[in-house]
């Protein structure tokens, strides 16, 4: 709906989660069918109770390529690296995990579908960022 707000010649920035086998194999899509049906306080309890141990399991697993892939696929807790303060890192991981397990909207798209929507709404894509995982994004100029 934001596209109709852009005037002819105006620039649009759009992004979407990318629907790829790699992205869709992440743990969030394996467990969300359950967590979306649970009361939010239950999900919060899970994240608060198991977040710290899962942080340390992920920290160990992400050191090795095969274990990293298994963690990405099955350990239901977000991994954030590169932050020096462990307590701050765990707090951030808990927030991201809760968000990943309880979204109102998360509709990954194939790149072709994403571009089709942008083009069909009268935009010309100027720049497309299309990595193998996610997200895809573009800048586009409204022609009509």
N, C-alpha and C positions, 0 to 999 in steps of 0.2 A: 504493500500500500504506500510505502514511502516513495516509490517511483513516480507516482502521479503528482508529487509535490515538486519535482524537479522541472524547471522551465526549459524550453528549447535552448540548447547550447550549454545548459548546466551540467555539472559533473556529479556523478553518483559513485559512491563507494559501497560495495556490497560484499558480503562474505557468507560462507556457509560451511558447516562441517562436511567433510568429503566422505562420500559413501564409497569406501574401497575395502577390499577384503582385509587389509592390514588394520585399518581403523575400526572396522566392525568386529574384529576379533578381540578388541580390548575388553577387559573384565566388566566394565560398566554395562555393556550390552548383554552380558550373560546373566547378570543379577538384577537388572532393573525391572524385569517382569515381576519380581517379588517385592522389591523395595518400593515400587510405585503403589503397591496395594497395602503397604504397612502404614500405620499412623506415623507421622513425622517424629514424634518423641521417641519412638522405637528406633528409628534410623539414627537419630541423634545419639541415643544411648549406645548403639553399636559403634558408631564412630568414636565417641568419647571413651568407651571401654576398651576397644581393641586397636585404636589408632596408634598408640605408642608402640605396642609390640609389633604391629604390622609395619610401622616405619622402620624398625630395626631389621625385620625380615627382608623388606624391600632393599634396604641399604646394603645388606649382604648379597642379595640376589643380583642386584644391578651391577655388581662388579664383574660378572661373568656373562658373556653373550647368551649362552643357552638358558641360564637361569633368569636373565633379564627378560627373555622372550616368555618364559613360563610365568614370571611375575606379571608382566604386561597382560597376559591372557587370563590369569586366574586369581591373583591376589587382589581382593576387593578393597584396595586402598591406594590412593594416588601417591606417586613418588615424585618428589621435587628435589632436584640436586642443585648444588652450587650456592647454598645459603649456609653461612658459618654458624649462626645461632641455632642450635638443635631445637630448643623449645619453640622458637619462632617458626622453624621449618615444620615441626609437627603440627602446630596450630594452623598453619596455612594448608597443609595436607588434609587436615580434618575438614576444613571449610570446603576445599575443592572436592573432596570425596562426598560429602553430604550433598553438594550441588550436583555432582555427577549421578548420584543415586536417586535424586528426587526432582528431576526437571519437569516443568510444565510443557516445554517444547524443546525437542532435539530431533531434528529431521534431516539427517545426512542426505546429501544429494550427489549424484554422479555429475562430473564436470559438464557433460553434454546437456543434462537437464538444467543445471545452473545457467549455462550460457544461453540455452533456449529461452528461458524466462526473461533474461536481460534483453536479448535481441528482440523477442516478441513484444516487449513493452516500448520499443522504439529507441533503443540505445545502441550505440556503437562502442564496443569494448576497446579501450585504449591500452590497458595493461591487464594481463591475467597472471596471477600467481597460482600455480597448479602443482603443488608438491605431491609426492606419492602418498602421504598420509593425510594431514589436515592442518589447517583449514585451507579452502580455496577462497580467493578473493580477487576482486577486479575493480578497476576504475573505468567508468564508461561515460560517454557524452550523449545527452538526449538529442536525437535528431528531429523528432516530430514535435 
